[in-house]
């Protein structure tokens, strides 16, 4: 069964596909084809009018498009057509409804932009100043899907965990901004080191740049985690994947015929497993350490100094994290889809 995040990502991908060939939808279509679809993918029971309450006028005479109730967690949800730019009146409408329902939480969306408001944030300010988080459905499905699945998890709302979830999404968004800045600013630095010293691969040049203090180890990790091998390095018909675990960032190619090529510069956990069933695995790793295929990067990580061909997705993933793992779920392509998508 796909995970909740996978379900949201699949829904986002389908929504983007039809939006690319259709005029911006009005409010009724946004409600049916975007909002309800995403809430359903996130795990809300959209068929239960006690959980997803549609257009109910409360005792104060206020009405939002939906009132979402998950246990003790509640938020008001107001939606607009996709051509509408969310403005002060829209913010006032949904915040006022949330206040009449005695919940601090309100969500305002036109299908692309999702503004999350907390009435306890900036008390006494304007209605727009209650906004604590904004999600935007862009060209890449994964960032939006990851944020949406985390924030709109019904279990989060039932456990009164909305504020903590907002903080986690804020941290995710800031990390993406930081990584984008590193890619923009530090890729030319590594390229210059690679040119200056005639280094064969970008990964080795990134390590050299870190050792010369021209970039930090953290910047190096970001660069290698986002790096796509040059077209000349990849066999025709191959697919590029990444995997992160235990502070390690790894890259692999899935080659025609089923071989998994773990790429030079990938990081592998230095941990050991001595229980039955792992002896042959650890013996091979020890041999690769001895011949320099794997070299110590720090106390917790090893670095692969050459490409390494392995028999399966799970073997390649286990080489990174040294634990049993379903490689077809662990490895992700450039759009965040698991390797299973390409199987």
DOKEDO-940262 format. One line per 2 residues: number of its first residue (from 1); their letters; for each residue x, y, z of C-alpha. Coordinates in steps of 0.1 Angstrom, whole numbers, plus 5000, padded with zeros to 4 digits. Each point is the difference from the previous one (the first is absolute). Last residue first. Example, Ala and Ser with C-alpha at 12.3 -4.5 7.8 and 13.67 -1.06 7.14 Angstrom:
// residues 2
2 = SA = 5137:4989:5071  4986:4966:5007;
END
This chain:
// residues 343
343 = XX = 5103:4989:4874  5001:5037:4993;
341 = XX = 4974:5010:5026  5015:4975:5024;
339 = XX = 5031:5023:5001  4980:5023:5022;
337 = XX = 4988:5033:4986  5016:5032:5014;
335 = XX = 5000:5018:4966  5038:4995:4995;
333 = XX = 4997:4963:5008  4997:4984:5034;
331 = XX = 5018:4969:5015  4984:4988:5032;
329 = XX = 4968:4983:4987  5016:4977:4975;
327 = XX = 5030:4997:5024  4979:4982:5026;
325 = XX = 5024:5003:5029  5019:4977:5024;
323 = XX = 5027:5020:5017  5035:5012:4991;
321 = XX = 4988:5035:4990  5018:5006:4967;
319 = XX = 5010:4965:4990  4965:4989:5010;
317 = XX = 4986:5024:4974  5021:4984:4972;
315 = XX = 4991:4965:5012  4963:5010:5001;
313 = XX = 5001:5014:4964  5016:4968:4988;
311 = XX = 5031:4983:4985  5027:5026:5007;
309 = XX = 5024:5019:4978  5024:5024:5018;
307 = XX = 5011:5033:4986  5032:5012:5016;
305 = XX = 5011:5019:5031  4970:4991:5022;
303 = XX = 5001:5020:5032  4997:4987:5035;
301 = XX = 4980:5015:5028  4997:5002:5038;
299 = XX = 5034:5009:5013  5008:5022:4969;
297 = XX = 5005:4994:4963  5018:4967:5003;
295 = XX = 5007:4984:4966  4981:4974:4981;
293 = XX = 5015:4987:4967  5034:5005:5017;
291 = XX = 5011:4963:4998  4996:4994:5038;
289 = XX = 4967:5018:5002  4987:4979:4971;
287 = XX = 5011:4968:5017  4983:5011:5032;
285 = XX = 4968:5006:4981  5002:4965:4984;
283 = XX = 5006:4984:5034  4970:5021:5014;
281 = XX = 4976:4985:4975  5014:4965:5004;
279 = XX = 4995:5002:5038  4966:5016:4999;
277 = XX = 4978:4969:5002  5008:4993:5036;
275 = XX = 5006:5031:5021  5031:5021:4996;
273 = XX = 4986:5032:4987  5023:5030:4997;
271 = XX = 4995:5038:4998  5021:5020:4975;
269 = XX = 4969:5013:4982  5005:5004:4963;
267 = XX = 5005:5032:4980  4998:5002:4962;
265 = XX = 5029:5018:4984  5004:4973:4973;
263 = XX = 4967:4987:4989  4982:4969:5011;
261 = XX = 4991:4982:4967  4969:4978:5003;
259 = XX = 4999:4973:4973  4966:4989:4988;
257 = XX = 5006:4994:4963  4998:5036:4990;
255 = XX = 5017:5020:5027  4986:5015:5032;
253 = XX = 5025:5027:5008  5008:5009:5036;
251 = XX = 5005:5029:5023  5007:5002:5037;
249 = XX = 4996:5025:5028  5009:4988:5035;
247 = XX = 4987:5016:5033  4985:4967:5012;
245 = XX = 4981:4997:4967  4996:5018:4967;
243 = XX = 4994:4983:4966  5003:5014:4965;
241 = XX = 4990:4986:4966  5011:5004:4964;
239 = XX = 4983:4979:4973  5020:4982:4973;
237 = XX = 4987:4996:4964  5034:5010:4984;
235 = XX = 5028:4995:5025  5007:5030:5021;
233 = XX = 5034:5017:5002  4996:5019:4968;
231 = XX = 4968:5017:5012  5018:5015:5030;
229 = XX = 4990:4984:5033  4972:5019:5019;
227 = XX = 5012:5017:5031  4974:5008:5027;
225 = XX = 5013:4979:5028  5036:5007:4989;
223 = XX = 4995:5038:5003  4982:4998:5033;
221 = XX = 5026:4978:5015  5028:5023:4988;
219 = XX = 4981:5030:5015  4999:4981:5034;
217 = XX = 5037:4992:4997  5007:5037:4995;
215 = XX = 5013:5016:4968  5033:5015:4990;
213 = XX = 5015:4985:5032  5027:4982:4979;
211 = XX = 4987:4967:5013  4965:5011:4990;
209 = XX = 5011:5009:4965  5017:4966:4997;
207 = XX = 4968:4982:5011  4981:5020:4974;
205 = XX = 5026:4992:4973  4996:4963:5009;
203 = XX = 4963:5002:4994  5003:5021:4969;
201 = XX = 5021:4973:4984  5034:4997:4983;
199 = XX = 5019:5027:5018  5022:5021:4976;
197 = XX = 5012:5023:5028  4988:5034:4988;
195 = XX = 4970:4986:4981  4986:4979:5029;
193 = XX = 5008:5029:5024  4981:5024:4978;
191 = XX = 4970:4976:4997  5000:4998:5038;
189 = XX = 4998:5038:5004  4974:5002:4971;
187 = XX = 4977:4976:5019  5004:5020:5032;
185 = XX = 4978:5030:4995  4969:4987:4982;
183 = XX = 5001:4965:5016  5005:5015:5034;
181 = XX = 4972:5025:4996  4976:4972:4989;
179 = XX = 5011:4980:5030  4992:5029:5024;
177 = XX = 4966:5005:4984  4992:4963:5002;
175 = XX = 5011:5000:5037  4977:5030:5007;
173 = XX = 4971:4981:4985  5006:4969:5021;
171 = XX = 5004:5021:5032  4967:5018:4993;
169 = XX = 4984:4966:4994  5013:4988:5034;
167 = XX = 4987:5031:5018  4966:4996:4984;
165 = XX = 4999:4964:5011  5008:5011:5036;
163 = XX = 4971:5025:4999  4977:4974:4986;
161 = XX = 5007:4973:5026  4967:4999:5018;
159 = XX = 5002:4962:4999  4969:4998:4978;
157 = XX = 5014:5027:4978  5033:4981:4994;
155 = XX = 4982:4967:4995  4979:5017:4972;
153 = XX = 5033:5007:4981  4995:5034:4984;
151 = XX = 5034:5015:5010  5023:4971:4991;
149 = XX = 4982:4989:4969  4998:5036:4987;
147 = XX = 5036:5007:5006  5012:4968:4983;
145 = XX = 4975:5005:4971  5010:5036:4995;
143 = XX = 5038:4992:4999  4994:4968:4978;
141 = XX = 4977:5013:4972  5025:5022:4981;
139 = XX = 4983:5026:4978  4986:5020:5029;
137 = XX = 4971:4994:5024  5007:5026:5027;
135 = XX = 4999:4995:5038  4999:5030:5023;
133 = XX = 5005:5000:5037  4994:5022:5030;
131 = XX = 4973:5024:4987  4984:5019:5029;
129 = XX = 5015:5032:4985  4975:4998:4972;
127 = XX = 4972:5006:5024  5016:5032:5012;
125 = XX = 5017:5000:5034  4984:5000:5034;
123 = XX = 5014:4965:5007  5031:4994:4979;
121 = XX = 4997:4962:5001  4971:4987:5021;
119 = XX = 4976:5002:4971  5022:4974:4981;
117 = XX = 4997:5002:4963  5011:4975:4973;
115 = XX = 5001:5014:4964  4997:4974:4973;
113 = XX = 5009:5014:4965  4992:4978:4969;
111 = XX = 4965:4989:5008  4987:5035:5008;
109 = XX = 5006:4994:5037  4993:5014:5035;
107 = XX = 5006:4979:5030  4989:5009:5035;
105 = XX = 5012:4989:5035  4995:5017:5034;
103 = XX = 4967:4981:5006  4971:5014:5019;
101 = XX = 4975:4994:4972  4991:5037:4999;
99 = XX = 5038:5007:4998  5005:4976:4971;
97 = XX = 4971:5018:4981  5016:5034:5006;
95 = XX = 5034:4987:4988  4984:4986:4968;
93 = XX = 4982:5032:4990  5027:5024:5011;
91 = XX = 5026:4982:4979  4977:5001:4970;
89 = XX = 4994:5038:5005  5037:5007:5003;
87 = XX = 5009:4983:4967  5006:4966:4983;
85 = XX = 5006:5006:4963  4971:4982:4982;
83 = XX = 5006:4983:4967  5002:4966:5018;
81 = XX = 4965:5003:5013  4996:5005:5038;
79 = XX = 5000:4978:5031  4994:5005:5037;
77 = XX = 5010:4973:5025  4993:5003:5037;
75 = XX = 5022:4978:5022  4992:4976:5028;
73 = XX = 5021:4976:5022  4980:4984:5029;
71 = XX = 4994:4969:4979  5006:5009:4964;
69 = XX = 4975:5027:4990  5003:5019:4968;
67 = XX = 4975:5028:4995  4995:5006:4963;
65 = XX = 4989:5028:4976  4998:5025:5029;
63 = XX = 4968:5013:5016  4993:5026:5026;
61 = XX = 4965:5007:5014  5012:4999:5036;
59 = XX = 4982:4968:5007  5019:4983:4972;
57 = XX = 4992:4998:4963  5012:4967:4986;
55 = XX = 5017:5001:4966  5014:4964:5000;
53 = XX = 5011:4982:5031  5030:4977:4994;
51 = XX = 5001:4979:5031  4963:4997:5010;
49 = XX = 4990:5001:4963  5020:4967:4995;
47 = XX = 5006:4995:4963  5032:5022:5001;
45 = XX = 5015:4976:5025  5034:5018:5004;
43 = XX = 5031:4980:4992  5023:5023:4981;
41 = XX = 4987:4985:4967  4965:5009:5009;
39 = XX = 5010:5036:5010  5018:5003:4967;
37 = XX = 4970:4988:4979  4976:5021:5019;
35 = XX = 5021:5032:4994  5011:4994:4964;
33 = XX = 4973:4984:4978  4968:5007:5019;
31 = XX = 5006:5033:5018  5023:5014:4972;
29 = XX = 4973:4990:4975  4973:5019:5019;
27 = XX = 5022:5030:5006  5011:5006:4964;
25 = XX = 5027:4982:4981  5030:5016:4983;
23 = XX = 4997:4990:4963  5009:4964:4993;
21 = XX = 5030:4982:4985  5027:5004:5027;
19 = XX = 4972:4999:5027  4993:4964:4989;
17 = XX = 5035:4988:5007  5005:5021:5031;
15 = XX = 4970:4984:5017  5012:4965:4991;
13 = XX = 5035:5007:5015  4984:5015:5031;
11 = XX = 4978:4970:5005  5030:4977:4996;
9 = XX = 5020:5021:5025  4972:4999:5025;
7 = XX = 4998:4962:4997  5038:4997:5003;
5 = XX = 5000:5022:5031  4972:4978:5016;
3 = XX = 5021:4969:4993  4991:4976:4972;
1 = X = 4985:4966:5009;
END
